[in-house]
Amino acid sequence: MPHRPSTCHTVWGRCIAASLMLACMTACSDPIQGEPDSLVNRLTVGMTPAEVGLIMGTHSFAQTSPRNPAVECRSYVYDVMQDAKFAHVWFRDGKLRKASDHHRTTCNPR
């Protein structure tokens, strides 16, 4: 007769799997994805471009979405001495909506 896991082990395993999925979904859905070396982690949703500029400095590149002129992405270069990377900061109607770092190219709104 094959060994069947006890109900307790099955329920415990499902709880662990559900917790891991929730943690991933929360991390993946966070609009601010950044590390201390890029300063993105100091940004908050709703900031204006001027407020972001006080933290990030002058952006290297900006492009407005051809589909929606209210959407703009600004790229900030950082870590130039080791290996240049870009932080992408997205604005909609002049307010920060999301930001992320460790990109190899400037942002390209579609």
ABEGO torsion letter per residue (X at the ends): XBBBBBAAAAAAAAAAAAAAAAAAAAAAABABBBBAAAGAAABBBGBBAAAAAAAAEBBABBBBBAABAABBBBBBBBGAAABBBBBBBBBBGGBBABBBBGBABBBBBX
